[in-house]
Amino acid sequence: MTKITFYKKNNLILGFEVSGHTGKDDYGKDLLCCQISTVAQMAVLSVKEILKIDAFCEITDGYLKVMVNKNVENEKLQFLFETCLKSFKSIIIDEKKYAKLEVKNV
């Protein structure tokens, strides 16, 4: 199962974490896992390469985390994170057996 966790403080999204493989299909053939990975990796590239925001990023097999400093208030960054949140929700809406999403206030 894949767990997606968004972290919010004062109504600002600070980042998110994706962990685990969905297990919906064989490794390398799992389209659900691929969709989730694509959105997550796009966010990392957007934060670092497009918006040029200094962020903590960790990516390993079955794990991705991107977090910004709590003092970063950037409208484009929030738009990106909100879009990712809505994208993940859309991708996993009928996949409760394979993925779950939560938003935590920190």
C-alpha positions, 0 to 999 in steps of 0.5 A, a space after each residue: 500500500 502507498 501512503 501519501 501524507 501532506 503536511 500543513 501549518 497555518 493553512 500553508 502546505 509545507 510539503 508531502 511524503 509518499 511511501 510504499 508501493 501500491 501492490 496493485 500489479 507486478 513491479 514495473 507494471 503497476 500503473 497506479 504506482 506509476 501515476 503517483 510517482 509521476 505526480 510526486 517527482 514532478 513536484 520535486 522538479 518544480 520546487 527545485 528547478 522551476 521555482 528555485 525554492 530551497 527544499 528538503 528532498 529525499 527520494 529512494 525506492 518506494 519513498 519520496 519526501 519534499 518539504 519547505 521551510 515553514 517560513 516560505 510563503 510562495 503563492 506558486 508553491 502553494 498552487 503546486 502543492 494544492 494541485 498535487 493534493 487534488 491530483 493524488 485524490 483524483 488518482 486514488 479515489 477508487 483505490 482505497 485498497 492500494 493507497 491512502 491520503 491524509 493531511 496532517 497539521 503540524 
